Amino acid sequence: MHLFRLLLALAFTLAGTFPGAAWARGWQGVTPGATTEGEVAAKFGPPSTQGKLSGRTALVYKGEQAIPGTRQAQFFARDDGVVVEVVVFPVNQLDKDTVEGTYGKPSQKAFTDDFRTVWIFKTSGITVYFGKEGTVDAISFKAPEAGKPAPAKATAPAKATESP
């Protein structure tokens, strides 16, 4: 009983320490804000491409190194090696009903510059980008930024070609 009270007190303390904090939803065991690029390489092997993109290190798995179920997966890490975003380009044609059944209703809807639909799930840090056909083109998993409003217009992630 004493251990239960201690754990309960710890949970309330942490909840009070991070008011309104949201936790990132991970993908394939990779949690943005917690997993390192070394852990990604240990889990999935060497990436097909690695380099800098928008000031972040990018580990890209595509082609023969594509992670099962994806055409491509991109892991972006900050300078200290911690992954801050995972972008997945799924193989299967996922529709809006499937996305809603998996993640619930989006907290916000937006559009890219070329008018493609984007669903934003603020509390879990998930952003879903739909292609012109209405199926999922990419899903981004990143640590939610507390207090930062989601953009009214979103920029779709780019698939890596030869180098990020």
BAFI-3210 file (N, C-alpha, C; in Angstrom, 3 decimals, decimal comma, padded with zeros to 6 digits):
// residues 164
n [1|2|3|4|5|6|7|8|9|10|11|12|13|14|15|16|17|18|19|20|21|22|23|24|25|26|27|28|29|30|31|32|33|34|35|36|37|38|39|40|41|42|43|44|45|46|47|48|49|50|51|52|53|54|55|56|57|58|59|60|61|62|63|64|65|66|67|68|69|70|71|72|73|74|75|76|77|78|79|80|81|82|83|84|85|86|87|88|89|90|91|92|93|94|95|96|97|98|99|100|101|102|103|104|105|106|107|108|109|110|111|112|113|114|115|116|117|118|119|120|121|122|123|124|125|126|127|128|129|130|131|132|133|134|135|136|137|138|139|140|141|142|143|144|145|146|147|148|149|150|151|152|153|154|155|156|157|158|159|160|161|162|163|164]
n.u [000,827|001,997|003,856|002,115|000,916|003,157|003,831|001,499|001,633|003,962|003,069|001,126|002,778|004,462|002,521|001,735|004,082|004,368|002,187|-000,575|000,962|001,730|002,170|004,308|003,263|004,574|006,240|006,670|008,200|009,839|010,113|009,454|011,486|012,529|013,824|017,020|019,144|021,015|019,719|017,696|019,158|020,182|017,858|016,676|018,769|021,476|020,802|019,478|020,136|021,805|022,073|022,146|019,245|017,360|018,733|018,708|019,692|019,103|017,874|017,241|015,172|014,685|013,829|015,627|016,199|013,873|011,483|009,348|006,026|006,248|006,925|008,885|010,728|011,500|013,726|014,250|016,734|017,862|020,781|021,874|021,408|018,918|015,877|013,453|011,377|009,421|008,780|006,566|005,953|003,451|002,925|000,432|-002,843|-004,303|-007,371|-009,470|-011,380|-010,080|-007,893|-009,226|-010,435|-008,204|-006,747|-008,701|-010,837|-009,495|-007,839|-007,525|-007,912|-006,201|-004,618|-002,244|000,061|-000,594|-003,208|-003,808|-005,268|-004,737|-004,562|-004,446|-003,384|-003,154|-002,629|-001,322|000,766|000,678|000,545|-001,280|-000,925|-002,709|-002,934|-003,626|-005,548|-007,019|-006,117|-003,795|-000,704|001,547|002,606|003,325|005,112|005,702|007,129|004,712|004,305|003,932|001,495|001,923|000,334|-001,218|-000,379|-002,300|-001,955|-000,225|002,983|003,782|005,605|008,653|009,610|012,659|015,158|017,946|019,722|019,180]
n.v [-001,188|001,176|001,611|001,998|004,444|006,072|005,939|007,055|009,635|010,490|010,492|012,535|014,652|014,843|015,428|017,922|019,283|019,519|021,178|020,693|019,312|017,460|014,213|012,720|010,557|007,503|005,669|002,482|001,863|004,058|007,047|010,372|012,910|011,329|008,932|008,041|008,747|006,739|004,587|004,232|003,379|001,012|-000,441|-000,550|-000,933|000,159|003,321|004,024|006,458|009,253|012,435|016,061|018,022|020,831|021,793|019,649|016,308|013,724|010,502|008,215|005,695|003,738|002,182|-000,822|-000,813|000,034|000,251|-002,372|-002,089|000,509|002,960|004,658|005,875|008,496|009,794|012,404|014,129|016,214|018,265|017,010|014,366|013,284|012,028|014,009|014,055|011,831|010,762|009,061|007,286|005,539|002,214|001,051|002,064|004,273|005,490|008,348|007,478|005,303|006,555|008,201|006,229|005,150|007,276|008,982|011,924|014,701|017,479|019,758|020,928|021,482|022,907|022,221|024,205|023,450|022,750|020,281|018,094|018,276|016,758|017,504|016,351|017,568|016,938|014,479|014,857|014,186|014,472|014,209|013,813|014,088|012,775|013,815|012,015|011,526|009,689|008,667|010,256|010,831|010,486|012,304|012,111|013,786|015,395|017,001|020,527|022,370|024,794|026,017|027,152|025,251|025,389|027,248|026,680|024,061|022,518|020,073|017,033|016,145|013,487|011,780|011,797|011,198|012,266|013,572]
n.w [000,000|000,741|-001,321|-003,479|-002,753|-002,827|-005,578|-006,646|-005,559|-006,833|-009,486|-009,411|-008,718|-010,954|-012,872|-011,987|-012,360|-015,072|-016,357|-018,423|-020,194|-023,074|-024,432|-026,772|-029,347|-030,174|-032,852|-034,058|-031,788|-031,535|-029,938|-030,295|-028,937|-026,988|-027,897|-029,258|-032,143|-032,397|-031,191|-033,048|-035,307|-034,221|-033,940|-036,557|-038,308|-040,514|-042,067|-045,380|-046,359|-044,964|-043,497|-043,337|-042,944|-043,125|-040,878|-039,155|-038,288|-040,542|-040,794|-043,194|-044,367|-047,042|-050,205|-050,479|-047,775|-046,640|-044,048|-043,059|-044,318|-045,063|-047,620|-047,289|-044,498|-042,313|-039,944|-037,830|-036,099|-033,435|-032,617|-030,326|-030,790|-030,214|-031,368|-032,904|-034,643|-036,611|-039,814|-041,799|-044,755|-045,785|-047,189|-047,696|-048,823|-046,972|-045,791|-044,858|-042,976|-041,816|-040,618|-038,775|-037,236|-036,048|-034,759|-033,812|-033,851|-035,599|-034,021|-035,385|-038,740|-041,778|-044,729|-047,331|-049,319|-051,893|-051,646|-050,426|-048,056|-044,533|-041,426|-038,027|-034,946|-032,095|-029,303|-029,341|-031,037|-033,710|-037,228|-040,134|-043,537|-046,448|-049,760|-053,177|-054,027|-051,818|-049,994|-047,405|-047,557|-046,034|-042,600|-039,752|-036,758|-033,892|-031,007|-029,115|-028,973|-026,236|-025,717|-028,164|-031,011|-033,632|-037,118|-039,544|-042,118|-043,632|-044,265|-046,475|-045,906|-047,542|-049,665|-049,473|-051,963|-053,537|-051,576|-048,270]
ca.u [000,000|002,893|004,411|001,054|000,788|004,352|003,681|000,412|002,171|004,890|002,274|000,540|003,867|004,855|001,423|001,795|005,317|004,196|000,760|-001,015|001,961|001,248|003,228|004,368|002,935|005,700|005,996|007,587|009,106|010,618|009,321|010,078|011,833|013,112|014,676|018,194|019,406|021,737|018,711|017,013|020,058|020,262|016,576|016,362|019,974|021,979|019,862|019,915|020,674|021,927|022,640|021,500|018,107|016,770|019,468|018,574|020,210|018,033|018,138|016,185|015,084|013,889|014,334|015,855|016,221|012,570|010,919|008,115|004,804|006,511|007,706|010,028|010,593|012,534|013,892|014,984|017,308|018,529|022,232|022,265|021,131|017,571|014,905|012,365|010,266|009,437|007,843|006,358|005,208|002,963|002,710|-001,009|-003,711|-005,124|-008,337|-009,789|-012,074|-009,063|-007,132|-010,105|-010,595|-006,944|-006,317|-009,826|-011,100|-008,382|-008,133|-007,496|-007,720|-005,522|-004,304|-000,913|000,021|-001,259|-004,585|-003,988|-005,800|-003,848|-005,222|-003,505|-003,790|-002,234|-002,221|-000,432|001,874|000,563|000,007|-001,521|-000,971|-003,430|-002,592|-004,714|-006,588|-007,741|-005,511|-002,652|000,593|002,574|002,208|004,427|005,025|006,694|006,777|003,838|004,870|002,923|001,151|002,168|-000,811|-000,940|-000,499|-003,516|-001,497|000,865|003,908|003,868|006,969|009,175|010,299|014,065|015,537|019,291|020,254|018,232]
ca.v [000,000|002,319|001,802|002,558|005,866|006,745|006,068|008,001|010,966|010,819|010,806|013,874|015,621|015,030|016,109|019,322|019,860|019,776|021,419|020,673|018,673|016,390|013,263|012,304|009,174|006,934|004,811|001,335|001,913|005,292|008,118|011,687|013,572|010,367|007,959|008,631|008,216|005,478|003,559|003,999|002,556|-000,312|-001,118|-000,743|-001,112|001,396|003,949|004,079|007,803|010,031|013,741|017,194|018,595|021,903|021,906|018,444|015,083|012,888|009,101|007,861|004,273|003,602|001,138|-002,103|-000,600|000,530|-000,478|-003,027|-001,290|001,874|003,225|005,398|006,412|009,489|010,105|013,660|014,304|017,495|018,142|016,092|013,008|012,843|012,114|014,952|013,822|010,654|010,915|007,754|007,244|004,152|001,461|000,840|003,204|004,530|006,560|009,202|006,674|004,502|007,478|008,595|005,048|004,909|008,401|009,798|013,132|015,649|018,714|020,840|020,559|022,545|022,573|022,580|025,241|022,937|022,415|018,915|018,089|017,924|016,619|017,713|015,803|018,329|016,329|013,336|015,254|013,513|015,225|013,301|014,510|013,314|013,046|014,314|010,984|011,433|008,697|009,180|010,320|010,765|010,728|012,838|011,928|014,621|015,780|018,178|021,725|022,920|026,200|026,530|026,833|024,564|026,320|027,191|026,105|023,130|022,175|018,618|016,535|015,705|012,211|011,915|011,144|010,670|012,664|014,452]
ca.w [000,000|000,811|-002,660|-004,300|-002,386|-003,327|-007,032|-006,893|-005,255|-007,909|-010,677|-009,234|-008,750|-012,353|-013,568|-011,588|-012,879|-016,494|-016,577|-019,819|-021,041|-023,946|-024,706|-028,170|-029,655|-030,902|-034,007|-034,105|-030,646|-031,548|-029,346|-030,461|-027,688|-026,053|-028,574|-029,918|-033,484|-032,210|-030,930|-034,321|-036,123|-033,605|-034,167|-037,973|-039,110|-041,111|-043,000|-046,778|-046,540|-043,737|-043,762|-042,683|-043,652|-042,311|-039,636|-038,331|-038,879|-041,086|-041,110|-044,140|-044,718|-048,262|-051,097|-049,817|-046,327|-046,178|-042,919|-043,521|-044,262|-045,511|-048,824|-046,769|-043,141|-042,046|-038,530|-037,722|-034,769|-033,162|-032,474|-029,253|-031,223|-029,847|-032,464|-032,609|-035,566|-037,471|-040,925|-042,409|-046,009|-045,763|-048,420|-047,877|-049,080|-045,795|-046,041|-043,713|-041,964|-041,137|-039,772|-037,675|-036,393|-035,339|-033,933|-033,371|-034,641|-035,509|-033,290|-036,370|-040,146|-042,518|-046,115|-047,801|-050,356|-053,093|-051,246|-049,934|-046,699|-043,433|-040,134|-036,932|-033,655|-031,253|-028,038|-029,545|-031,896|-035,011|-038,353|-041,260|-044,822|-047,456|-051,147|-054,031|-054,159|-050,551|-049,113|-046,650|-048,224|-044,993|-041,219|-038,960|-035,309|-033,232|-029,649|-029,148|-028,366|-025,328|-025,859|-029,508|-031,871|-034,894|-038,235|-040,354|-043,375|-043,314|-045,329|-046,602|-045,889|-048,837|-049,690|-049,847|-053,218|-053,369|-050,273|-047,589]
c.u [000,875|003,475|003,376|000,905|001,967|004,253|002,594|000,886|003,128|004,134|001,664|001,603|004,296|003,774|001,422|003,011|005,172|002,721|000,428|-000,032|001,323|002,430|003,144|003,958|004,070|005,256|007,078|008,620|010,005|009,711|010,041|010,288|012,495|014,121|015,850|018,380|020,199|020,778|017,928|017,864|020,188|018,998|016,363|017,579|020,429|020,958|020,397|020,543|020,739|022,569|021,901|020,374|017,437|017,420|019,362|019,214|019,030|018,566|016,974|016,294|014,137|014,489|014,474|015,879|014,893|012,048|009,604|006,869|004,990|007,177|009,008|009,703|011,778|012,542|014,759|015,436|017,932|020,006|022,675|021,932|019,755|016,622|013,768|011,169|010,514|008,394|007,786|005,518|004,712|002,780|001,213|-001,767|-004,645|-006,080|-008,641|-010,505|-011,079|-008,263|-007,968|-010,335|-009,361|-006,627|-007,461|-010,030|-009,913|-008,798|-008,139|-007,321|-007,107|-005,307|-002,866|-001,067|-000,681|-002,622|-004,812|-004,403|-004,756|-004,694|-004,169|-004,127|-002,824|-001,741|-001,290|000,740|001,859|-000,038|-000,098|-001,699|-001,647|-002,981|-003,810|-005,858|-007,405|-007,215|-004,259|-001,384|001,700|001,947|003,452|004,123|006,095|006,204|005,898|004,508|003,779|002,735|001,354|000,989|-000,372|-001,130|-001,823|-003,203|-000,298|001,748|004,064|005,321|007,386|009,840|011,728|014,301|016,934|019,903|019,287|018,689]
c.v [001,257|002,637|002,438|004,056|006,668|006,968|007,070|009,428|011,416|011,214|012,198|014,955|015,903|015,749|017,584|020,032|020,264|020,041|021,448|020,000|017,558|015,486|012,825|010,843|008,636|006,104|003,741|001,385|003,128|006,417|009,444|012,368|012,635|009,425|008,670|008,035|006,915|004,325|003,228|003,071|001,148|-001,120|-001,487|-000,995|000,209|001,991|003,916|005,433|008,483|011,354|014,810|017,707|019,587|021,974|020,709|017,266|014,240|011,491|008,653|006,381|004,148|002,493|-000,175|-001,986|-000,071|-000,366|-001,096|-002,171|000,138|001,874|003,896|005,829|007,332|009,799|011,347|013,858|015,686|017,221|017,174|014,634|012,478|013,065|013,046|014,762|012,550|010,902|009,585|007,917|005,803|003,542|001,372|002,146|003,384|005,683|007,318|008,428|005,837|005,371|007,862|007,429|004,756|006,018|009,244|010,982|014,081|016,894|019,913|020,253|021,758|022,068|022,959|023,681|024,768|022,300|020,943|018,988|017,619|017,851|016,689|017,192|016,384|017,577|015,144|013,662|014,612|014,474|014,259|014,127|013,602|013,730|013,526|013,320|010,834|010,359|009,298|009,122|010,156|011,029|011,185|012,626|012,823|014,990|017,029|019,346|022,398|024,406|026,779|026,162|026,141|025,557|026,153|026,564|025,230|022,921|020,668|018,180|016,043|014,356|012,454|011,210|010,578|011,022|013,634|015,883]
c.w [000,000|-000,569|-003,585|-004,033|-002,919|-004,839|-007,392|-006,640|-006,350|-009,172|-010,571|-009,270|-010,176|-013,135|-013,230|-012,135|-014,335|-016,792|-018,059|-020,752|-021,855|-024,247|-026,154|-028,296|-030,511|-032,093|-034,012|-032,973|-030,608|-031,052|-029,527|-029,102|-026,694|-026,713|-029,259|-031,312|-033,418|-031,954|-032,199|-035,191|-035,547|-033,900|-035,639|-038,861|-039,703|-042,084|-044,422|-047,087|-045,184|-044,086|-042,998|-043,570|-042,715|-040,935|-038,711|-039,059|-039,334|-041,352|-041,974|-044,499|-045,903|-049,114|-050,360|-048,295|-045,796|-045,060|-043,392|-043,285|-044,732|-046,884|-048,401|-045,349|-042,895|-040,554|-038,445|-036,285|-034,639|-032,893|-031,380|-029,569|-030,861|-031,024|-032,041|-033,531|-036,364|-038,555|-041,662|-043,672|-046,164|-047,146|-048,716|-048,073|-047,884|-046,092|-044,755|-042,611|-041,152|-040,173|-038,550|-036,714|-035,558|-034,342|-033,376|-034,302|-034,506|-034,722|-034,230|-037,764|-040,845|-043,950|-046,410|-048,853|-051,623|-052,766|-050,925|-048,468|-045,691|-042,166|-039,046|-035,636|-032,626|-030,032|-028,201|-030,466|-033,274|-036,034|-039,525|-042,523|-045,843|-048,847|-051,914|-054,146|-052,887|-049,618|-048,468|-047,499|-047,190|-043,623|-040,466|-037,475|-034,704|-031,844|-029,726|-028,441|-027,550|-025,578|-027,242|-030,396|-033,147|-036,036|-038,980|-041,703|-043,043|-044,532|-045,338|-046,561|-047,265|-048,694|-050,143|-051,176|-053,013|-052,025|-049,630|-047,618]
res [m|h|l|f|r|l|l|l|a|l|a|f|t|l|a|g|t|f|p|g|a|a|w|a|r|g|w|q|g|v|t|p|g|a|t|t|e|g|e|v|a|a|k|f|g|p|p|s|t|q|g|k|l|s|g|r|t|a|l|v|y|k|g|e|q|a|i|p|g|t|r|q|a|q|f|f|a|r|d|d|g|v|v|v|e|v|v|v|f|p|v|n|q|l|d|k|d|t|v|e|g|t|y|g|k|p|s|q|k|a|f|t|d|d|f|r|t|v|w|i|f|k|t|s|g|i|t|v|y|f|g|k|e|g|t|v|d|a|i|s|f|k|a|p|e|a|g|k|p|a|p|a|k|a|t|a|p|a|k|a|t|e|s|p]
***
